[in-house]
Amino acid sequence: MVMSACEWSELLDGEDDSDENDATPPAAETNVPGLSLAVSTRGFDATRSALLDAIANRANLSARTEVDHQANARNANLSLRPTTVLFVADANRESALIAADPRVALDLPARVLVYRDRDDDIGVTFSNAAYLAARYDLDEVENGTLDALDDDLEAVVRAAANTDLKVNASAAGIGQGEGIASVVSADDFNTVVNRLNNAIQSRDALTLVDTIDFASRSLGRNVGPSTLFIFGNPNAGTLLMRSNQTIGIDLPQKMLVAQAEDGTVTVYYNRPAFIADRHDIDNRDDEVDTIAGLLAEIADEAAGLSVRASQASTADQ
């Protein structure tokens, strides 16, 4: 089901806001591929504050962007238990990873999710090194980079939760490039970036959360033009999180524009069905299909495919 941005918003507004779709497992029983998790000994607010302090205490890390999913849900007249995701930047290691495989920027900066489950336990979780290693071609990454990033994320999560990891799930079953959609453009990098920005900004249902120019943060490494857009619609994301809060670590949506060494410009994004499957959400098929249709529409606009299709149609008339 492919729908316009307006139709997307209309479909999702007024969705039943009962708890019947809530399949979020107890935090201690979470089993999401490639997810590491600690169950905090603190309350939600204290855990979040401790996480921010732990990040600030590490010279190589910084808290870049925080998305309060609960507040966004409230603004959309929906309810959601406390759920927030923090983007944790490490420019040095990000650059090393992106130099090996530009697509990894879809999972960067690293993210830490803090949420309160139905039993009032607080989960603190992040996508681990096993997940990144399985999903991307990181064979050429600098030795120790991935493990060092993983160690830092584990350290700040342990500090926030005041306890050791409870879950350290493998990424078994996830293959390289799995769940990543790509659209190649015939246009130059800046043109595609500008069109993507316009495509997002022109849709009232969407909010642009952040834009990250990874090439400007490359610290001398061979990182080509690479810009990530982080955006979303609480009407859509909240319903997915109401089925399983852990999907909040993969929200908001992200779309990457990257230029290869040969000059080819590609738009990448995560397929919503892959993200839903990762978090074992099987009761939101209509919503997932609708989001997928909108993302495909936006990617085509950015790549210029819709413009060319319109021109071709006009020429045929």
Secondary structure, DSSP 8 states (H G I E B T S, - for coil): ----HHHHHHHHTT----STT-----GGG---TTEEEEE-SS-HHHHHHHHHHHHHTSTT-EEEEEEEHHHHHHHTT----SEEEEEEE-HHHHHHHHHH-GGGGGG-SEEEEEEE-TTS-EEEEEE-HHHHHHHS--TTS-TTHHHHHHHHHHHHHHHHHTS--SEE---TT--TTTTEEEEEESS-HHHHHHHHHHHHHT-TT-EEEEEEESGGG-TTS---SEEEEEEE-HHHHHHHHHH-GGGGGG-SEEEEEEE-TTS-EEEEEE-HHHHHHHTT--S-HHHHHHHHHHHHHHHHHHHTHHHHHHHHHHHH-
